[in-house]
């Protein structure tokens, strides 16, 4: 039981992100929050990430995109461990998730770079504990052999950030075709801190505070290649491939009163490869439609393994299956100064065994089912070289989704609710 709870907490800190199961983030610029189809975009330096092959089509000179996102979430999960129903809710937000992209275009060439958060991208905070801390508390109280009867003042804090830098170059062969090649360096940083106080001793022992505090770090390189095709002046087609990043997280133990974590231990949580398709079509000089399809090859990576009740070893990534996102956006130019945008997206998690994934990982933060987002935004041209961007996004999951709790009787279910709002501001600057 102790080994399983450790896996439970480790995965909770590593895999928590906007889309949870899908570590590769798509919302890595304010432009995407305003208009969630950017794979064929041609109007900003965030093309460095979404459409690197199209960067030679930028006007000659230096193009910079800066931005920040703020995330607001209130996920809850309800459960009953035999002492009555309990609901655990998260508090807090993530106000600072920045990005910086730059590209230099001249003649038929472009070089580009960027610094952004490609995965994780969030924190969690359960000041009153959660199912995780309840399970650990239950096991810890049992281990005292009657010295304590309760685990009070439970809490859980965790964060996960994959900070990424990228560099690359692109070349336009002719008016129709251009291509790009780049490399990314990723630094994954996860932290978990949980605790409780053992109390209600029948032997009048003093209350005993207990803390678990550890960090995980990993780094990796990944390649990125893209192609952009413009059959006509109105139609743009793009294809981008990102190779998988092999992330082997090493644990740094700060404090462990539970005896659950080994300093220097390792666990894998790779970022899967991605094949991204984009389309843009100019309906008229004022209205443009864009669409994205992103396919995530999750079954091809290492997310670790677990052993089921039958003694079988299960690959978590193969249990999860691959994933795919579909996005559509409309951009309307009101006048020379203002442009408004709207769009949305749908994420399809193609589970090979959804029940097994949840039962063995216990990642109850987000239900990866019927994940939908709605986006609104716009931009304002301050001057010839400065364009301001603002966007809002609401993401929702199926309400009252029930999954089986980890290693508890089959009748024990966890009811999950979750939604998220994001706001973003940014600027495009041209020199």
N, C-alpha and C positions, 0 to 999 in steps of 0.2 A: 504494500500500500504506500509506503514512504517513497519508493522509487517512482511510482506513478504520480504522486502528488508533486514531486520535483519536476517531472516532465511537464505536468500541468502548468506550473508557474513559469518554467523556462519558455514554453511556447507562448504563454500569455504576454510576456515581455517582448519576445522577438517578433511575433507576427502581428502585433497590434498596429493597424494603420487604417486609413480611410476605408479601404475595401477588405481589410483583415486578411482573408485567405490570399488575396492577390497583392503581393508586396510591391510590384511595380506601379508607381503612381502615375496617373495621367494628368492630374491637376498640378502642374509644375510652373504655371505662370498665371498672372492676373488675366491675361487674354483668354485663357481656357475657361476660367470661372465665368467670364462674360459671354463666351461663345465656345461651347464644348466640342468643337470639331476643328482641330488645328493641323492635321497631318498634311493638308494641301494649302495651308495659309501662305501668303506671300507679302504680308504687310507689316512685319515686325521682326526684331532680332530674336524673338523666341522661336523662330524657324530653326535656330541652332539645335533645338531638341526635337521639334515636330517634323520639320521639313528641311533637313540640312542640305539636301541636294538642290534645293531651290534658292539657297543663299546667293548664288551669282546673279539672280534676277533682282536683287536689291539695287537701289541706285548706288552709283559709285560713291564711296566714302565709308565712314565708320558709323555703325548702327549699334545702339545699346538699348537693352530692355532691362528695367529693374522693376521689382514688385514685391509685394508681401501679401500673404493670406492669413486670415484668422479663422479658426475653427471653433465651433460651439456645438457640443454634443451632450445629450442627457440619456445615455443608454441605461436600461434596467434589466435585471433578471430576477425572477421569483422562483422560489423552491421550498420544499418541505423535507427536512431531514429527520422528521419524526417528532419534532417539538413545535409544530405549527408552521404556517406559511410565513416566509420572510422575503422581503424585497430589498435587493441591494442596488443602489443607484450611484452613478458617478457624478462628481462635481468638478467644476473648473473648465478651462478652455485652453487653446493653444493660440495665443495672439500673434506670435512672430514665427512665420515660416517664409523666409525670404528667397529670392532668386536673382541672379545676375547673368545676363547673356550679352555677348558682343560679337559682331561680325564685321569684317572689312572686305568690301567688294570692289574689284577693279577689272575692267575689261571682261574676260570670260572666267576669271578666278574669284574665289572667295576663301578666306580663312576665318575660323570661328572658334570661340571658347565659351565656357559657361560654368557656373557654380550654382548648385541647387540641391534639393532634398529629393532623391529619386525613390525612396522607400521608407517604410515606417511613418515618420512624419507626424507623430502625435504622442501625447502622454495620457495616462489614465490615473485617476485618483479616487479611491474608495475610502473615505475617512472613517466609515463605520464598518468596514470589512465587506466581504463578499463570500460567494460560495467557496472560493479557493481558501480563504482564511478560516472559514468554518470547518472545512475538511481537515486542514492542518491542525486547527485547534482541537478537534475531536480526537485525532490521533495522538496529539501531544498530551492531552489530559489522560488518555488511556495509558500512555507510557509512564506517567507518574505513579501508577499502581495505587491510586486512592489518595495520594498526597494532596491533590487538587481536584476540584469538581467542575470548574468553569474556566473558560478562556474568554476574558472580557477585553474591552477596548481594542478591538481588532482594527487594522488598517492595511491598505495596500496601495503602493504608488509604483508606477513603472513608466518607462519611456523608451521610444525606439526611433532612431534617426539614421538614415543612410545618406550621408553627405557625399555628394558626387561632383567631380570636376571633369570636364570634357574638353578636348581639342580636336580639330580636324580641318579638312580642306574640301572644297568642291570645285568642279570644273564644268562649264557649259560647252558642250561639243558643237551645238548649233542652236537655232531658235527653238527647237523642239525638245531636245534631250540634254539633261545635265545629271551628274552623279557626284556622290560624296563618299568619303571614308574618314572615320574618326575613331578615337579611343576614349574610354572612360575609366576613371579611377574612383572606386567606391570605398568609403570608410563607414562601416556599420558600428553603431554605438547603442547598446541597450543597457538599461539599468532597472533593477528591481529592489524595492525596499518594502518589507512587510513586518508586522509585529502584532503582539497581543500581550495581555497580562494574565498569568495563571492566578486564580483566586478561589475563594470559598473552600479553604483548606479545613478538613475536619480535625486537623491536629494543630490548629491555630498558627500555621506557618505564615510568614509574611508574604504578601502578594509578590509574584515573581515576573518582572518584565522580560520579554523575549523578543529578539530582533533577528531578522534575516536581511542582509544587505550585501548585494553583489552586483558586478558589472560584467558585460560581455562586449568584446571588441573583435572585429574582423575586417579584412580589406581584400580587394580583388580588382582585377582589370577586366574590361569587357570591350568588344569591338562593336562599331556601329557603321552600317553601310546604307546608302539610300540612292534612289533614282527618281527623277522628276521628268514627266513627259507632258508637254503642252501641245496637243494636236491642233488646237485652234487658239485664238486670242481669248476666247471665253472659257475654254475647258482646260482644267489642270488635273493630272493624275500623278499620284506619288506612291512609292513603296519604300518602307524602311525596315531594316532588320537589326535587332540588338541581340548580341550573343549572351548566353547565360553567364552569370557571375558566381563563381564558387566561393561562398563565404563560410569559413570555418571559424566560428566564434569561440574565443578563449575566455575562460572565466577568471575574473579577479575578485576574490572573496574579501570583503571588508569585515563582516561579522556574521556569524551563524550560531545562534544559540540552540538551533534545532538539530544540528548535525546532518543537514540535508544536502549541502553543496560542497564540492571539492574544489579547492583552489587550483587553477591551472587546467581544469577539465575542459573538453571541447564538445561542441555540438554544431551540426550543419544546418544552415538555413539559406540555401542558394536563392538568387534571383533568377527566374526563368527567362529564357529567350523570348523575344516578342517579334511578331510579324505584323506590321502596321500598314494599312492601306488608307489613302485619302483621296477625296474627290472634291473639286470646287467647280462651280459653274456660275457664270455671270448671266443672270436672266435679263437684266438691263443695266444701264450705267449706275443705277442706285441700289439694286437688289442682287445679292449673291447668296447662293446656297452652298453649304459645305457638309460633307459626311465623312465619318471615320469608321473603320473596323479594325480592332486590335485583337490579335490572337496570342494567348499566353500558353507556352508549352510547359506547363507545370509538372506533367508526369515525367519529364526528362531531367528533373533536378533532384537533389538530395535534401529532404526535409527531416531526415531521421526516420527511425522505425520504432514501433511499439510491439509488445507481445499481447495477444488477445487471450481470452479466457481458455481457449483451446490449446494454448501454447504455440500458436502460429505467429510468425514475425510478419508484421504489416508495414508496408511503406506508406508513410503519411501523404507524400505527394501523389502517389498512384491512387490512394484512397480518395483524395480530393479531386483528382481529374484536372483536365485543362479548363481554361476560362476564356470568354470572349466578350468584348464590349462593342456596342453599336451607339454611335452618336450622330446627331443631326443638328445643324445650326443655320440660322438666317441672319444675314447682316444687311442692314438698310441704312444708306447714307441719306440723312435728312437734308443736309446742306454741306457746304464746304467745311464747316466746323464740327458738326455733330454726326455721329454714327451710332445707331442702336442695334442691339443683337438679342437673340433669344434662341433657345435650343434645349436639348435634353439628351439623355442617354439611358441605356439599359445594359446591365451586366448579367450574363448567363454563366453560372457556375455549373459546369458539366460533371457533377459528382459521379464517381464510380460507386461510392457508398457513403452517402451523406450522414446516415445514422452512425456508422463506424467512425467517421471523421470527428464528429462531435463527442462521441462516447470516449474516444481515446485521447483527445486533446483537451476537451473542456474549454475551448475558446468561445466563451459565451458573450463576448463584447458585441459581436456583430453576427447577424444571421446572413449568410451569403446566399440569399434566395430572393428573387424579385427585387433586386437592387435597382432603383431608378433615381435619376437626378434631373432637376429642372433648373435651367440657368437663364439669368437675365443680366444685361449689362449695356455698356456703351462707352464711347470715347469722345474726347473733346480736343480739337486741334488748337493748342494755345498759340503756336507760331509755326513757321515752316519747319523748324527742327524739333519741336516738342509736341508730343501727343499724350494726353492723360487717359488712363483706362480705369474703369470701376466695374465690378461684377458681384453678383450674388448667386449662390447655389443652395438648393435644398435637396438633400438626399434622404430617401426613405426606404425602409425594408418592410416586409410583411409583418403586420401586427400580430401579437400573441402567438408567435411561433414556438412550438414545443419541441425540445430535444431531450434525449435521455441524459441524466446526470452521470458523471464519471464514476464507475465502479460502485454504484449504489444499486439497490434493487431495481428490477425492470419497471416497477410502478413509480419510481422517483423521476419526475420530469422537471426540466427547467423551462420556464416561460420567458421569452426574450422579446423586448421591445427596443427599438432604436430609431433615431433620426438624427440628422446633422445639418447644420447651416454653416455656410462659409461666406465670408466677404473678402474681397480682394481689391487692392489698388495698385496701380503701376504706371509706368511712363515709358514711352519710346522716345529716344533722343538720337538725332542724326547730326553728324558733324561733317 
